[in-house]
């Protein structure tokens, strides 16, 4: 049963990713270095 739950969660993550990509379509992205800085990952 946990394999099914993991698969469902993976599909939900993919759905969310695709929705975010569609929402951002046409807008410029940011470079990884800038994202790391904004997230304080340096």
C-alpha positions in Angstrom: 0.0 0.0 0.0 2.9 2.4 0.7 4.1 2.0 -2.9 0.7 3.2 -4.1 0.7 6.2 -1.8 4.2 7.1 -3.0 3.1 6.9 -6.6 0.1 9.1 -5.9 2.3 11.6 -4.1 4.7 11.6 -7.1 1.8 12.2 -9.5 0.5 15.1 -7.3 4.0 16.6 -7.3 4.2 16.4 -11.1 0.8 18.0 -11.4 1.9 20.9 -9.2 5.1 21.3 -11.2 3.2 21.4 -14.5 0.7 23.9 -13.1 3.6 26.1 -12.0 5.3 25.9 -15.3 2.1 26.8 -17.1 1.5 29.8 -14.8 5.1 31.0 -15.3 5.0 30.6 -19.1 6.4 33.6 -20.9 7.9 35.1 -17.8 11.7 35.1 -17.4 13.2 32.8 -14.9 16.1 33.5 -12.6 19.6 32.0 -12.6 20.5 29.4 -10.0 23.1 31.7 -8.3 20.4 34.4 -7.8 17.9 31.8 -6.4 20.5 30.5 -4.0 21.2 34.0 -2.7 17.5 34.8 -2.3 17.0 31.5 -0.4 20.2 32.1 1.7 21.7 28.9 0.5 25.2 30.3 -0.1 
